[in-house]
């Protein structure tokens, strides 16, 4: 790292404060290669200011329900590990609209199903629409499938 670079680089504490995340979060992001740092001669992390935008991108994407794996996939699509700009965000987030609409639909269904659970607490695999949302025994035939099968 040159002297000039050192002035434009941020320590992990400064970077975390500016990014609004914990230093442990930064280290985790770095372990996933979502953000990168360089090391000083004393083996301390230093971050380019431009990496702040990557963290902002990660946080925004997470807030709409994307996993870090999906965020990484999106960031890895940018050429030369470019820092995402406004156009990148618009392009990538447009592709997530369907996903958000699907989440809203699922939450509405959950809201309807939870009426039968209020005050119940059985969490029965056979009866509970919340616990058994995927209807795990649907392929076994209609109706209850556990403990009721004919010999
Ligand atoms: S908790 Fe009993 S039906 Fe869901």
Backbone and ligand atoms as CSV (ligand in chain L), in Angstrom:
chain,resi,resn,atom,element,x,y,z
A,1,UNK,N,N,0.843,-1.173,0.000
A,1,UNK,CA,C,0.000,0.000,0.000
A,1,UNK,C,C,0.894,1.245,0.000
A,2,UNK,N,N,0.614,2.204,-0.883
A,2,UNK,CA,C,1.423,3.422,-0.924
A,2,UNK,C,C,0.942,4.402,0.136
A,3,UNK,N,N,1.738,5.439,0.384
A,3,UNK,CA,C,1.343,6.458,1.350
A,3,UNK,C,C,0.046,7.132,0.908
A,4,UNK,N,N,-0.064,7.371,-0.425
A,4,UNK,CA,C,-1.278,7.998,-0.949
A,4,UNK,C,C,-2.501,7.123,-0.664
A,5,UNK,N,N,-2.350,5.810,-0.905
A,5,UNK,CA,C,-3.455,4.881,-0.657
A,5,UNK,C,C,-3.873,4.903,0.809
A,6,UNK,N,N,-2.866,4.953,1.686
A,6,UNK,CA,C,-3.164,4.884,3.109
A,6,UNK,C,C,-4.109,6.008,3.533
A,7,UNK,N,N,-3.979,7.188,2.887
A,7,UNK,CA,C,-4.842,8.310,3.236
A,7,UNK,C,C,-6.272,8.130,2.761
A,8,UNK,N,N,-6.495,7.326,1.740
A,8,UNK,CA,C,-7.841,7.161,1.199
A,8,UNK,C,C,-8.488,5.862,1.673
A,9,UNK,N,N,-7.758,5.111,2.430
A,9,UNK,CA,C,-8.271,3.842,2.927
A,9,UNK,C,C,-8.802,4.032,4.344
A,10,UNK,N,N,-9.744,3.173,4.707
A,10,UNK,CA,C,-10.363,3.273,6.026
A,10,UNK,C,C,-10.017,2.046,6.863
A,11,UNK,N,N,-9.811,2.300,8.145
A,11,UNK,CA,C,-9.611,1.173,9.062
A,11,UNK,C,C,-10.943,0.431,9.189
A,12,UNK,N,N,-10.913,-0.763,9.729
A,12,UNK,CA,C,-12.159,-1.532,9.856
A,12,UNK,C,C,-13.166,-0.815,10.752
A,13,UNK,N,N,-12.677,-0.141,11.798
A,13,UNK,CA,C,-13.584,0.576,12.692
A,13,UNK,C,C,-14.256,1.749,11.991
A,14,UNK,N,N,-13.454,2.543,11.257
A,14,UNK,CA,C,-14.007,3.691,10.528
A,14,UNK,C,C,-14.954,3.230,9.423
A,15,UNK,N,N,-14.532,2.181,8.738
A,15,UNK,CA,C,-15.360,1.675,7.640
A,15,UNK,C,C,-16.692,1.160,8.184
A,16,UNK,N,N,-16.636,0.394,9.275
A,16,UNK,CA,C,-17.859,-0.163,9.861
A,16,UNK,C,C,-18.791,0.960,10.318
A,17,UNK,N,N,-18.212,2.011,10.929
A,17,UNK,CA,C,-19.037,3.126,11.404
A,17,UNK,C,C,-19.714,3.822,10.225
A,18,UNK,N,N,-18.970,4.041,9.149
A,18,UNK,CA,C,-19.554,4.708,7.976
A,18,UNK,C,C,-20.574,3.832,7.275
A,19,UNK,N,N,-20.338,2.542,7.299
A,19,UNK,CA,C,-21.250,1.614,6.616
A,19,UNK,C,C,-22.471,1.292,7.476
A,20,UNK,N,N,-22.382,1.545,8.773
A,20,UNK,CA,C,-23.506,1.251,9.662
A,20,UNK,C,C,-23.643,-0.229,9.973
A,21,UNK,N,N,-22.527,-0.938,9.977
A,21,UNK,CA,C,-22.550,-2.359,10.314
A,21,UNK,C,C,-21.483,-2.643,11.372
A,22,UNK,N,N,-21.587,-3.781,12.005
A,22,UNK,CA,C,-20.598,-4.183,13.004
A,22,UNK,C,C,-19.327,-4.653,12.294
A,23,UNK,N,N,-18.211,-4.532,12.980
A,23,UNK,CA,C,-16.955,-5.010,12.388
A,23,UNK,C,C,-17.031,-6.515,12.136
A,24,UNK,N,N,-17.738,-7.234,12.989
A,24,UNK,CA,C,-17.870,-8.681,12.777
A,24,UNK,C,C,-18.643,-8.955,11.482
A,25,UNK,N,N,-19.604,-8.108,11.172
A,25,UNK,CA,C,-20.360,-8.258,9.918
A,25,UNK,C,C,-19.431,-8.049,8.734
A,26,UNK,N,N,-18.579,-7.047,8.844
A,26,UNK,CA,C,-17.627,-6.786,7.755
A,26,UNK,C,C,-16.703,-7.976,7.537
A,27,UNK,N,N,-16.214,-8.516,8.640
A,27,UNK,CA,C,-15.320,-9.678,8.504
A,27,UNK,C,C,-16.060,-10.848,7.862
A,28,UNK,N,N,-17.330,-10.995,8.222
A,28,UNK,CA,C,-18.119,-12.071,7.624
A,28,UNK,C,C,-18.314,-11.816,6.129
A,29,UNK,N,N,-18.677,-10.592,5.774
A,29,UNK,CA,C,-18.826,-10.251,4.348
A,29,UNK,C,C,-17.520,-10.536,3.608
A,30,UNK,N,N,-16.431,-10.207,4.263
A,30,UNK,CA,C,-15.136,-10.401,3.614
A,30,UNK,C,C,-14.844,-11.890,3.437
A,31,UNK,N,N,-15.241,-12.700,4.410
A,31,UNK,CA,C,-15.001,-14.147,4.287
A,31,UNK,C,C,-15.796,-14.726,3.111
A,32,UNK,N,N,-16.886,-14.043,2.741
A,32,UNK,CA,C,-17.704,-14.488,1.600
A,32,UNK,C,C,-17.278,-13.787,0.307
A,33,UNK,N,N,-16.252,-12.971,0.403
A,33,UNK,CA,C,-15.744,-12.190,-0.734
A,33,UNK,C,C,-16.779,-11.201,-1.274
A,34,UNK,N,N,-17.622,-10.709,-0.369
A,34,UNK,CA,C,-18.582,-9.670,-0.761
A,34,UNK,C,C,-17.918,-8.303,-0.727
A,35,UNK,N,N,-17.024,-8.102,0.219
A,35,UNK,CA,C,-16.195,-6.896,0.267
A,35,UNK,C,C,-14.748,-7.353,0.400
A,36,UNK,N,N,-13.870,-6.454,0.047
A,36,UNK,CA,C,-12.448,-6.795,0.129
A,36,UNK,C,C,-11.689,-5.695,0.852
A,37,UNK,N,N,-10.629,-6.098,1.479
A,37,UNK,CA,C,-9.731,-5.143,2.121
A,37,UNK,C,C,-8.317,-5.484,1.682
A,38,UNK,N,N,-7.415,-4.584,1.993
A,38,UNK,CA,C,-5.993,-4.890,1.827
A,38,UNK,C,C,-5.389,-4.879,3.230
A,39,UNK,N,N,-4.248,-5.467,3.356
A,39,UNK,CA,C,-3.613,-5.517,4.675
A,39,UNK,C,C,-2.427,-4.570,4.725
A,40,UNK,N,N,-2.281,-3.918,5.859
A,40,UNK,CA,C,-1.109,-3.067,6.083
A,40,UNK,C,C,0.071,-3.965,6.435
A,41,UNK,N,N,1.227,-3.351,6.546
A,41,UNK,CA,C,2.404,-4.101,6.965
A,41,UNK,C,C,2.197,-4.760,8.327
A,42,UNK,N,N,1.378,-4.141,9.155
A,42,UNK,CA,C,1.078,-4.697,10.476
A,42,UNK,C,C,-0.110,-5.642,10.445
A,43,UNK,N,N,-0.516,-6.063,9.241
A,43,UNK,CA,C,-1.615,-7.018,9.025
A,43,UNK,C,C,-2.980,-6.487,9.481
A,44,UNK,N,N,-3.158,-5.170,9.402
A,44,UNK,CA,C,-4.469,-4.611,9.720
A,44,UNK,C,C,-5.252,-4.396,8.433
A,45,UNK,N,N,-6.561,-4.572,8.527
A,45,UNK,CA,C,-7.414,-4.385,7.344
A,45,UNK,C,C,-7.568,-2.903,7.010
A,46,UNK,N,N,-7.547,-2.616,5.715
A,46,UNK,CA,C,-7.868,-1.278,5.224
A,46,UNK,C,C,-8.827,-1.432,4.056
A,47,UNK,N,N,-9.843,-0.575,4.045
A,47,UNK,CA,C,-10.886,-0.662,3.021
A,47,UNK,C,C,-10.897,0.577,2.146
A,48,UNK,N,N,-11.083,0.356,0.853
A,48,UNK,CA,C,-11.291,1.475,-0.061
A,48,UNK,C,C,-12.673,2.057,0.242
A,49,UNK,N,N,-12.783,3.391,0.126
A,49,UNK,CA,C,-14.079,4.021,0.374
A,49,UNK,C,C,-15.152,3.489,-0.567
A,50,UNK,N,N,-14.748,3.141,-1.773
A,50,UNK,CA,C,-15.715,2.643,-2.761
A,50,UNK,C,C,-16.401,1.368,-2.284
A,51,UNK,N,N,-15.751,0.634,-1.386
A,51,UNK,CA,C,-16.365,-0.603,-0.876
A,51,UNK,C,C,-17.622,-0.293,-0.058
A,52,UNK,N,N,-17.751,0.967,0.417
A,52,UNK,CA,C,-18.945,1.352,1.174
A,52,UNK,C,C,-20.205,1.141,0.332
A,53,UNK,N,N,-20.070,1.391,-0.943
A,53,UNK,CA,C,-21.233,1.229,-1.827
A,53,UNK,C,C,-21.615,-0.248,-1.968
A,54,UNK,N,N,-20.633,-1.101,-1.928
A,54,UNK,CA,C,-20.944,-2.542,-1.963
A,54,UNK,C,C,-21.717,-2.930,-0.709
A,55,UNK,N,N,-21.300,-2.400,0.438
A,55,UNK,CA,C,-22.019,-2.715,1.677
A,55,UNK,C,C,-23.441,-2.169,1.605
A,56,UNK,N,N,-23.606,-0.966,1.074
A,56,UNK,CA,C,-24.949,-0.388,0.937
A,56,UNK,C,C,-25.807,-1.279,0.042
A,57,UNK,N,N,-25.216,-1.765,-1.023
A,57,UNK,CA,C,-25.923,-2.662,-1.942
A,57,UNK,C,C,-26.345,-3.942,-1.211
A,58,UNK,N,N,-25.418,-4.519,-0.459
A,58,UNK,CA,C,-25.698,-5.755,0.291
A,58,UNK,C,C,-26.848,-5.538,1.264
A,59,UNK,N,N,-26.786,-4.441,2.029
A,59,UNK,CA,C,-27.811,-4.178,3.043
A,59,UNK,C,C,-29.177,-3.938,2.392
A,60,UNK,N,N,-29.172,-3.193,1.300
A,60,UNK,CA,C,-30.444,-2.917,0.621
A,60,UNK,C,C,-31.039,-4.210,0.071
A,61,UNK,N,N,-30.198,-5.036,-0.532
A,61,UNK,CA,C,-30.683,-6.295,-1.097
A,61,UNK,C,C,-31.191,-7.214,0.008
A,62,UNK,N,N,-30.489,-7.249,1.127
A,62,UNK,CA,C,-30.938,-8.080,2.249
A,62,UNK,C,C,-32.278,-7.585,2.789
A,63,UNK,N,N,-32.468,-6.276,2.776
A,63,UNK,CA,C,-33.706,-5.738,3.342
A,63,UNK,C,C,-34.927,-6.129,2.508
A,64,UNK,N,N,-34.716,-6.511,1.251
A,64,UNK,CA,C,-35.861,-6.994,0.467
A,64,UNK,C,C,-35.881,-8.516,0.411
A,65,UNK,N,N,-35.075,-9.143,1.264
A,65,UNK,CA,C,-35.193,-10.591,1.449
A,65,UNK,C,C,-34.194,-11.441,0.706
A,66,UNK,N,N,-33.211,-10.841,0.061
A,66,UNK,CA,C,-32.222,-11.656,-0.638
A,66,UNK,C,C,-31.222,-12.252,0.349
A,67,UNK,N,N,-30.814,-13.472,0.080
A,67,UNK,CA,C,-29.782,-14.092,0.895
A,67,UNK,C,C,-28.432,-13.532,0.465
A,68,UNK,N,N,-27.442,-13.713,1.309
A,68,UNK,CA,C,-26.100,-13.248,0.942
A,68,UNK,C,C,-25.581,-13.988,-0.280
A,69,UNK,N,N,-26.008,-15.216,-0.432
A,69,UNK,CA,C,-25.618,-15.995,-1.613
A,69,UNK,C,C,-26.155,-15.326,-2.892
A,70,UNK,N,N,-27.395,-14.893,-2.821
A,70,UNK,CA,C,-27.996,-14.222,-3.982
A,70,UNK,C,C,-27.347,-12.869,-4.236
A,71,UNK,N,N,-27.020,-12.177,-3.153
A,71,UNK,CA,C,-26.350,-10.880,-3.299
A,71,UNK,C,C,-25.004,-11.085,-3.975
A,72,UNK,N,N,-24.298,-12.100,-3.539
A,72,UNK,CA,C,-22.978,-12.368,-4.126
A,72,UNK,C,C,-23.113,-12.703,-5.609
A,73,UNK,N,N,-24.111,-13.495,-5.925
A,73,UNK,CA,C,-24.343,-13.858,-7.324
A,73,UNK,C,C,-24.567,-12.596,-8.169
A,74,UNK,N,N,-25.346,-11.657,-7.619
A,74,UNK,CA,C,-25.621,-10.411,-8.348
A,74,UNK,C,C,-24.344,-9.576,-8.488
A,75,UNK,N,N,-23.614,-9.462,-7.402
A,75,UNK,CA,C,-22.384,-8.647,-7.448
A,75,UNK,C,C,-21.332,-9.286,-8.346
A,76,UNK,N,N,-21.288,-10.601,-8.351
A,76,UNK,CA,C,-20.290,-11.290,-9.182
A,76,UNK,C,C,-20.563,-11.114,-10.675
A,77,UNK,N,N,-21.792,-10.728,-11.005
A,77,UNK,CA,C,-22.124,-10.507,-12.416
A,77,UNK,C,C,-21.566,-9.186,-12.943
A,78,UNK,N,N,-21.181,-8.305,-12.035
A,78,UNK,CA,C,-20.633,-7.024,-12.489
A,78,UNK,C,C,-19.209,-7.244,-12.991
A,79,UNK,N,N,-18.885,-6.696,-14.158
A,79,UNK,CA,C,-17.549,-6.938,-14.718
A,79,UNK,C,C,-16.439,-6.315,-13.880
A,80,UNK,N,N,-15.333,-7.020,-13.800
A,80,UNK,CA,C,-14.127,-6.532,-13.111
A,80,UNK,C,C,-14.397,-6.124,-11.668
A,81,UNK,N,N,-15.333,-6.822,-11.050
A,81,UNK,CA,C,-15.675,-6.532,-9.656
A,81,UNK,C,C,-15.977,-5.033,-9.453
A,82,UNK,N,N,-16.674,-4.492,-10.437
A,82,UNK,CA,C,-17.007,-3.068,-10.397
A,82,UNK,C,C,-17.921,-2.758,-9.213
A,83,UNK,N,N,-17.792,-1.584,-8.668
A,83,UNK,CA,C,-18.681,-1.146,-7.597
A,83,UNK,C,C,-20.045,-0.844,-8.234
A,84,UNK,N,N,-21.140,-1.387,-7.680
A,84,UNK,CA,C,-22.452,-1.186,-8.309
A,84,UNK,C,C,-22.865,0.286,-8.306
A,85,UNK,N,N,-23.298,0.756,-9.456
A,85,UNK,CA,C,-23.767,2.143,-9.539
A,85,UNK,C,C,-25.295,2.152,-9.584
A,86,UNK,N,N,-25.855,3.330,-9.768
A,86,UNK,CA,C,-27.308,3.467,-9.765
A,86,UNK,C,C,-27.964,2.592,-10.841
A,87,UNK,N,N,-27.360,2.567,-12.007
A,87,UNK,CA,C,-27.917,1.773,-13.110
A,87,UNK,C,C,-27.884,0.282,-12.768
A,88,UNK,N,N,-26.800,-0.163,-12.125
A,88,UNK,CA,C,-26.712,-1.571,-11.713
A,88,UNK,C,C,-27.845,-1.906,-10.748
A,89,UNK,N,N,-28.031,-1.009,-9.769
A,89,UNK,CA,C,-29.085,-1.266,-8.786
A,89,UNK,C,C,-30.445,-1.320,-9.460
A,90,UNK,N,N,-30.705,-0.405,-10.367
A,90,UNK,CA,C,-32.006,-0.383,-11.043
A,90,UNK,C,C,-32.225,-1.657,-11.850
A,91,UNK,N,N,-31.179,-2.070,-12.557
A,91,UNK,CA,C,-31.294,-3.272,-13.391
A,91,UNK,C,C,-31.505,-4.519,-12.530
A,92,UNK,N,N,-30.695,-4.656,-11.490
A,92,UNK,CA,C,-30.784,-5.849,-10.651
A,92,UNK,C,C,-32.069,-5.862,-9.827
A,93,UNK,N,N,-32.441,-4.722,-9.285
A,93,UNK,CA,C,-33.625,-4.696,-8.426
A,93,UNK,C,C,-34.903,-4.913,-9.241
A,94,UNK,N,N,-34.891,-4.534,-10.501
A,94,UNK,CA,C,-36.071,-4.781,-11.342
A,94,UNK,C,C,-36.344,-6.278,-11.430
A,95,UNK,N,N,-35.280,-7.070,-11.467
A,95,UNK,CA,C,-35.436,-8.519,-11.529
A,95,UNK,C,C,-35.950,-9.118,-10.228
A,96,UNK,N,N,-35.906,-8.336,-9.161
A,96,UNK,CA,C,-36.343,-8.841,-7.864
A,96,UNK,C,C,-37.798,-8.495,-7.583
A,97,UNK,N,N,-38.415,-7.707,-8.459
A,97,UNK,CA,C,-39.806,-7.297,-8.231
A,97,UNK,C,C,-40.726,-8.515,-8.114
A,98,UNK,N,N,-40.561,-9.492,-9.022
A,98,UNK,CA,C,-41.403,-10.692,-8.991
A,98,UNK,C,C,-41.243,-11.416,-7.665
A,99,UNK,N,N,-40.027,-11.450,-7.202
A,99,UNK,CA,C,-39.750,-12.122,-5.940
A,99,UNK,C,C,-40.496,-11.446,-4.790
A,100,UNK,N,N,-40.465,-10.128,-4.758
A,100,UNK,CA,C,-41.146,-9.394,-3.693
A,100,UNK,C,C,-42.653,-9.626,-3.782
A,101,UNK,N,N,-43.186,-9.628,-4.991
A,101,UNK,CA,C,-44.618,-9.860,-5.152
A,101,UNK,C,C,-44.990,-11.265,-4.674
A,102,UNK,N,N,-44.117,-12.233,-4.932
A,102,UNK,CA,C,-44.360,-13.595,-4.466
A,102,UNK,C,C,-44.330,-13.643,-2.935
A,103,UNK,N,N,-43.394,-12.908,-2.335
A,103,UNK,CA,C,-43.322,-12.869,-0.870
A,103,UNK,C,C,-44.596,-12.264,-0.285
A,104,UNK,N,N,-45.082,-11.208,-0.929
A,104,UNK,CA,C,-46.309,-10.560,-0.454
A,104,UNK,C,C,-47.483,-11.550,-0.546
A,105,UNK,N,N,-47.560,-12.271,-1.668
A,105,UNK,CA,C,-48.640,-13.247,-1.846
A,105,UNK,C,C,-48.573,-14.311,-0.751
A,106,UNK,N,N,-47.357,-14.814,-0.495
A,106,UNK,CA,C,-47.198,-15.854,0.539
A,106,UNK,C,C,-47.579,-15.329,1.923
A,107,UNK,N,N,-47.208,-14.088,2.205
A,107,UNK,CA,C,-47.548,-13.513,3.508
A,107,UNK,C,C,-49.059,-13.328,3.645
A,108,UNK,N,N,-49.723,-12.970,2.547
A,108,UNK,CA,C,-51.189,-12.834,2.594
A,108,UNK,C,C,-51.825,-14.191,2.893
A,109,UNK,N,N,-51.289,-15.246,2.248
A,109,UNK,CA,C,-51.809,-16.593,2.500
A,109,UNK,C,C,-51.569,-16.982,3.955
A,110,UNK,N,N,-50.390,-16.646,4.448
A,110,UNK,CA,C,-50.052,-16.945,5.839
A,110,UNK,C,C,-51.008,-16.217,6.787
A,111,UNK,N,N,-51.299,-14.969,6.446
A,111,UNK,CA,C,-52.214,-14.173,7.262
A,111,UNK,C,C,-53.589,-14.830,7.323
A,112,UNK,N,N,-54.036,-15.370,6.188
A,112,UNK,CA,C,-55.337,-16.044,6.162
A,112,UNK,C,C,-55.291,-17.347,6.961
A,113,UNK,N,N,-54.188,-18.103,6.805
A,113,UNK,CA,C,-54.072,-19.396,7.491
A,113,UNK,C,C,-53.940,-19.262,9.002
A,114,UNK,N,N,-53.365,-18.157,9.438
A,114,UNK,CA,C,-53.078,-18.052,10.879
A,114,UNK,C,C,-54.358,-17.908,11.696
A,115,UNK,N,N,-55.449,-17.527,11.059
A,115,UNK,CA,C,-56.711,-17.404,11.789
A,115,UNK,C,C,-57.071,-18.711,12.489
A,116,UNK,N,N,-56.807,-19.853,11.816
A,116,UNK,CA,C,-57.135,-21.149,12.413
A,116,UNK,C,C,-56.192,-21.543,13.530
A,117,UNK,N,N,-55.055,-20.870,13.618
A,117,UNK,CA,C,-54.056,-21.215,14.632
A,117,UNK,C,C,-54.179,-20.366,15.898
A,118,UNK,N,N,-54.818,-19.220,15.774
A,118,UNK,CA,C,-54.897,-18.328,16.930
A,118,UNK,C,C,-55.591,-19.060,18.081
A,119,UNK,N,N,-54.901,-19.156,19.202
A,119,UNK,CA,C,-55.461,-19.818,20.368
A,119,UNK,C,C,-55.392,-21.332,20.309
A,120,UNK,N,N,-54.814,-21.910,19.253
A,120,UNK,CA,C,-54.766,-23.365,19.112
A,120,UNK,C,C,-53.472,-23.918,19.709
A,121,UNK,N,N,-52.372,-23.729,19.021
A,121,UNK,CA,C,-51.085,-24.182,19.552
A,121,UNK,C,C,-50.766,-25.635,19.313
A,122,UNK,N,N,-51.585,-26.365,18.542
A,122,UNK,CA,C,-51.334,-27.800,18.357
A,122,UNK,C,C,-50.085,-28.060,17.508
A,123,UNK,N,N,-49.804,-27.187,16.528
A,123,UNK,CA,C,-48.682,-27.362,15.595
A,123,UNK,C,C,-48.659,-28.787,15.038
A,124,UNK,N,N,-49.828,-29.270,14.711
A,124,UNK,CA,C,-49.971,-30.624,14.181
A,124,UNK,C,C,-49.557,-30.672,12.711
A,125,UNK,N,N,-48.728,-31.646,12.379
A,125,UNK,CA,C,-48.316,-31.826,10.983
A,125,UNK,C,C,-49.530,-32.129,10.116
A,126,UNK,N,N,-50.513,-32.761,10.695
A,126,UNK,CA,C,-51.697,-33.155,9.936
A,126,UNK,C,C,-52.715,-32.021,9.783
A,127,UNK,N,N,-52.857,-31.200,10.820
A,127,UNK,CA,C,-53.931,-30.204,10.806
A,127,UNK,C,C,-53.470,-28.776,10.550
A,128,UNK,N,N,-52.260,-28.458,10.985
A,128,UNK,CA,C,-51.877,-27.049,11.029
A,128,UNK,C,C,-51.358,-26.540,9.673
A,129,UNK,N,N,-52.081,-25.588,9.123
A,129,UNK,CA,C,-51.702,-25.029,7.821
A,129,UNK,C,C,-50.439,-24.175,7.928
A,130,UNK,N,N,-50.129,-23.690,9.107
A,130,UNK,CA,C,-48.912,-22.891,9.277
A,130,UNK,C,C,-47.697,-23.815,9.370
A,131,UNK,N,N,-47.793,-24.836,10.216
A,131,UNK,CA,C,-46.669,-25.745,10.397
A,131,UNK,C,C,-46.408,-26.560,9.148
A,132,UNK,N,N,-47.450,-27.011,8.502
A,132,UNK,CA,C,-47.311,-27.879,7.330
A,132,UNK,C,C,-47.646,-27.105,6.061
A,133,UNK,N,N,-46.977,-25.984,5.883
A,133,UNK,CA,C,-47.270,-25.110,4.736
A,133,UNK,C,C,-46.980,-25.805,3.408
A,134,UNK,N,N,-45.991,-26.676,3.392
A,134,UNK,CA,C,-45.631,-27.329,2.131
A,134,UNK,C,C,-46.479,-28.567,1.884
A,135,UNK,N,N,-47.372,-28.905,2.814
A,135,UNK,CA,C,-48.214,-30.100,2.730
A,135,UNK,C,C,-47.345,-31.314,2.405
A,136,UNK,N,N,-46.463,-31.625,3.357
A,136,UNK,CA,C,-45.447,-32.652,3.151
A,136,UNK,C,C,-45.982,-34.034,2.810
A,137,UNK,N,N,-47.260,-34.304,3.119
A,137,UNK,CA,C,-47.809,-35.629,2.812
A,137,UNK,C,C,-48.792,-35.578,1.649
A,138,UNK,N,N,-48.741,-34.496,0.871
A,138,UNK,CA,C,-49.706,-34.336,-0.226
A,138,UNK,C,C,-49.613,-35.471,-1.231
A,139,UNK,N,N,-48.386,-35.992,-1.470
A,139,UNK,CA,C,-48.228,-37.068,-2.454
A,139,UNK,C,C,-48.779,-38.402,-1.956
A,140,UNK,N,N,-49.055,-38.487,-0.655
A,140,UNK,CA,C,-49.558,-39.743,-0.099
A,140,UNK,C,C,-51.061,-39.891,-0.320
A,141,UNK,N,N,-51.696,-38.841,-0.785
A,141,UNK,CA,C,-53.131,-38.909,-1.027
A,141,UNK,C,C,-53.850,-37.825,-0.253
A,142,UNK,N,N,-55.141,-37.660,-0.515
A,142,UNK,CA,C,-55.899,-36.609,0.160
A,142,UNK,C,C,-56.153,-36.947,1.627
A,143,UNK,N,N,-56.353,-35.901,2.428
A,143,UNK,CA,C,-56.688,-36.088,3.833
A,143,UNK,C,C,-55.476,-36.408,4.677
A,144,UNK,N,N,-55.716,-36.662,5.962
A,144,UNK,CA,C,-54.610,-36.959,6.874
A,144,UNK,C,C,-53.884,-38.230,6.461
A,145,UNK,N,N,-52.557,-38.227,6.534
A,145,UNK,CA,C,-51.763,-39.368,6.069
A,145,UNK,C,C,-50.903,-39.988,7.156
A,146,UNK,N,N,-50.912,-39.421,8.351
A,146,UNK,CA,C,-50.068,-39.977,9.404
A,146,UNK,C,C,-50.934,-40.666,10.442
A,147,UNK,N,N,-50.725,-41.973,10.571
A,147,UNK,CA,C,-51.447,-42.728,11.593
A,147,UNK,C,C,-52.852,-43.108,11.172
A,148,UNK,N,N,-53.263,-42.785,9.963
A,148,UNK,CA,C,-54.614,-43.083,9.525
A,148,UNK,C,C,-54.640,-43.971,8.285
A,149,UNK,N,N,-53.498,-44.426,7.848
A,149,UNK,CA,C,-53.445,-45.219,6.618
A,149,UNK,C,C,-54.046,-46.604,6.842
A,150,UNK,N,N,-54.748,-47.046,5.847
A,150,UNK,CA,C,-55.293,-48.405,5.892
A,150,UNK,C,C,-54.140,-49.396,5.780
A,151,UNK,N,N,-54.219,-50.549,6.452
A,151,UNK,CA,C,-53.140,-51.526,6.406
A,151,UNK,C,C,-52.927,-52.094,5.005
L,1,LIG,S1,S,-51.538,-24.382,15.719
L,1,LIG,FE1,FE,-53.248,-25.692,15.611
L,1,LIG,S2,S,-53.954,-25.477,13.604
L,1,LIG,FE2,FE,-52.126,-24.304,13.642
